[in-house]
Amino acid sequence: MRLGRATPILRMFDEGKAREFYVDWLQFKVQFEHRFGANMPLYLGLVRDDLELHLSEHHGDTTPGTRVRLAVDGIHAFYDDIASRRYAFLRPGAPQKQEWGEWDLTLTDPFGNKLTFYENMQ
C-alpha cells in the first residue's frame, strides 16, 4: 500500500480575487472550472508544476481560514519569482529558516487561507 499526494481544497468567495492571487500572481494554471448551473458556485482546479489546489465557492466544502503546508523545491527561487511580480495586497517577506531545518514562507490569500510553502534542507 502507498498513499499519494494530497489536493487541498480551499474556500474562496470571489472569483476575480482568486484569479488575481492564484493565477496572475502565483502563476497557477487553471486545470478545470465547474459549476452545476448558471449563477451557481464555482469549483476551480489549479496546478503549478506538481502542486494541485482546488478552490471552492461551495459553502459546505471547506472552512475559510484554512492553513496548508506545501512542499517546494527551491524556496528561494520561488520567493524571487513571486516577488518579481506586483500584487497589491501582499508583500511577502523572504523565506525564514526554522529551528527544525526547514525554510518556510507563509502567504495569506484574499479569503484568509494561509499557504505555508516549505523546503526541507536536511
C-alpha positions as a Markdown table, in Angstrom:
| # | Residue | x | y | z |
|---|---|---|---|---|
| 1 | Met | 0.0 | 0.0 | 0.0 |
| 2 | Arg | 1.1 | 3.5 | -0.7 |
| 3 | Leu | -0.6 | 6.9 | -0.2 |
| 4 | Gly | -0.4 | 9.5 | -2.9 |
| 5 | Arg | -0.3 | 13.3 | -2.9 |
| 6 | Ala | -3.0 | 15.4 | -1.2 |
| 7 | Thr | -5.0 | 18.0 | -3.0 |
| 8 | Pro | -6.1 | 20.8 | -0.6 |
| 9 | Ile | -9.5 | 22.4 | -1.2 |
| 10 | Leu | -9.6 | 26.0 | -0.1 |
| 11 | Arg | -12.6 | 28.2 | 0.3 |
| 12 | Met | -13.0 | 31.3 | -1.9 |
| 13 | Phe | -15.7 | 34.0 | -2.0 |
| 14 | Asp | -14.8 | 36.0 | -5.1 |
| 15 | Glu | -13.7 | 34.5 | -8.4 |
| 16 | Gly | -11.9 | 37.7 | -9.6 |
| 17 | Lys | -9.8 | 38.0 | -6.4 |
| 18 | Ala | -9.0 | 34.2 | -6.6 |
| 19 | Arg | -7.7 | 34.5 | -10.1 |
| 20 | Glu | -5.7 | 37.7 | -9.3 |
| 21 | Phe | -4.0 | 35.9 | -6.4 |
| 22 | Tyr | -3.5 | 32.4 | -7.7 |
| 23 | Val | -3.3 | 32.7 | -11.4 |
| 24 | Asp | -1.9 | 36.2 | -12.1 |
| 25 | Trp | 0.4 | 36.4 | -9.1 |
| 26 | Leu | 1.3 | 32.9 | -8.0 |
| 27 | Gln | 1.2 | 31.7 | -11.7 |
| 28 | Phe | -1.0 | 28.7 | -11.2 |
| 29 | Lys | -2.7 | 27.5 | -14.4 |
| 30 | Val | -6.5 | 26.7 | -14.5 |
| 31 | Gln | -6.9 | 23.0 | -14.8 |
| 32 | Phe | -10.7 | 23.0 | -14.8 |
| 33 | Glu | -13.7 | 25.0 | -13.8 |
| 34 | His | -17.1 | 23.6 | -12.8 |
| 35 | Arg | -20.5 | 25.0 | -12.0 |
| 36 | Phe | -23.6 | 22.9 | -11.6 |
| 37 | Gly | -25.5 | 25.7 | -13.5 |
| 38 | Ala | -25.6 | 29.4 | -14.3 |
| 39 | Asn | -25.1 | 31.6 | -11.3 |
| 40 | Met | -24.0 | 28.6 | -9.2 |
| 41 | Pro | -20.9 | 28.4 | -7.0 |
| 42 | Leu | -17.6 | 27.8 | -8.8 |
| 43 | Tyr | -15.3 | 24.9 | -8.1 |
| 44 | Leu | -11.9 | 25.6 | -9.6 |
| 45 | Gly | -8.9 | 23.3 | -10.2 |
| 46 | Leu | -5.4 | 24.9 | -10.3 |
| 47 | Val | -2.0 | 23.5 | -10.9 |
| 48 | Arg | 1.6 | 24.7 | -10.9 |
| 49 | Asp | 4.3 | 22.1 | -11.5 |
| 50 | Asp | 3.4 | 19.1 | -9.4 |
| 51 | Leu | 1.2 | 21.1 | -7.0 |
| 52 | Glu | -2.5 | 20.9 | -7.4 |
| 53 | Leu | -5.0 | 23.1 | -5.5 |
| 54 | His | -8.8 | 23.2 | -5.6 |
| 55 | Leu | -10.8 | 26.4 | -4.7 |
| 56 | Ser | -14.4 | 26.2 | -3.9 |
| 57 | Glu | -17.2 | 28.8 | -3.5 |
| 58 | His | -19.5 | 26.0 | -2.2 |
| 59 | His | -20.5 | 26.6 | 1.4 |
| 60 | Gly | -20.0 | 23.1 | 2.7 |
| 61 | Asp | -16.8 | 22.2 | 1.0 |
| 62 | Thr | -14.3 | 23.7 | 3.4 |
| 63 | Thr | -13.8 | 26.4 | 6.1 |
| 64 | Pro | -12.4 | 29.9 | 5.5 |
| 65 | Gly | -9.0 | 30.5 | 7.1 |
| 66 | Thr | -7.6 | 27.0 | 6.5 |
| 67 | Arg | -3.8 | 26.6 | 6.6 |
| 68 | Val | -2.0 | 24.2 | 4.3 |
| 69 | Arg | 1.7 | 23.2 | 4.1 |
| 70 | Leu | 3.0 | 22.9 | 0.5 |
| 71 | Ala | 6.4 | 21.4 | -0.4 |
| 72 | Val | 8.6 | 23.4 | -2.8 |
| 73 | Asp | 11.9 | 22.5 | -4.3 |
| 74 | Gly | 13.9 | 25.8 | -4.4 |
| 75 | Ile | 12.0 | 28.0 | -1.9 |
| 76 | His | 14.3 | 31.0 | -2.5 |
| 77 | Ala | 13.8 | 30.8 | -6.3 |
| 78 | Phe | 10.0 | 30.6 | -5.6 |
| 79 | Tyr | 10.3 | 33.7 | -3.5 |
| 80 | Asp | 12.3 | 35.5 | -6.1 |
| 81 | Asp | 9.7 | 34.5 | -8.7 |
| 82 | Ile | 6.6 | 35.8 | -6.8 |
| 83 | Ala | 8.5 | 38.9 | -5.5 |
| 84 | Ser | 9.3 | 39.9 | -9.2 |
| 85 | Arg | 5.5 | 40.5 | -9.8 |
| 86 | Arg | 3.4 | 43.1 | -8.1 |
| 87 | Tyr | 0.4 | 42.0 | -6.0 |
| 88 | Ala | -1.5 | 44.9 | -4.4 |
| 89 | Phe | -2.5 | 43.2 | -1.2 |
| 90 | Leu | 0.6 | 41.3 | 0.0 |
| 91 | Arg | 4.3 | 41.9 | 0.1 |
| 92 | Pro | 5.9 | 38.6 | 1.3 |
| 93 | Gly | 9.0 | 38.6 | 3.4 |
| 94 | Ala | 11.9 | 36.4 | 2.5 |
| 95 | Pro | 11.7 | 32.7 | 3.5 |
| 96 | Gln | 12.6 | 32.1 | 7.2 |
| 97 | Lys | 14.8 | 29.3 | 8.5 |
| 98 | Gln | 13.1 | 27.2 | 11.2 |
| 99 | Glu | 14.9 | 25.5 | 14.1 |
| 100 | Trp | 13.9 | 22.1 | 12.7 |
| 101 | Gly | 15.8 | 22.7 | 9.5 |
| 102 | Glu | 13.1 | 23.8 | 7.1 |
| 103 | Trp | 12.8 | 27.1 | 5.3 |
| 104 | Asp | 9.3 | 28.4 | 5.0 |
| 105 | Leu | 7.3 | 31.2 | 3.6 |
| 106 | Thr | 3.6 | 31.8 | 4.5 |
| 107 | Leu | 1.3 | 33.7 | 2.3 |
| 108 | Thr | -2.3 | 34.6 | 3.1 |
| 109 | Asp | -4.8 | 34.6 | 0.3 |
| 110 | Pro | -7.7 | 37.1 | -0.1 |
| 111 | Phe | -10.0 | 34.7 | 1.8 |
| 112 | Gly | -7.9 | 34.2 | 4.9 |
| 113 | Asn | -6.4 | 30.9 | 3.9 |
| 114 | Lys | -2.7 | 30.5 | 4.8 |
| 115 | Leu | -0.3 | 28.8 | 2.4 |
| 116 | Thr | 2.9 | 27.8 | 4.0 |
| 117 | Phe | 5.4 | 26.9 | 1.3 |
| 118 | Tyr | 8.4 | 24.9 | 2.8 |
| 119 | Glu | 11.6 | 23.3 | 1.8 |
| 120 | Asn | 13.3 | 20.7 | 4.0 |
| 121 | Met | 17.0 | 21.4 | 3.9 |
| 122 | Gln | 18.2 | 18.5 | 6.0 |
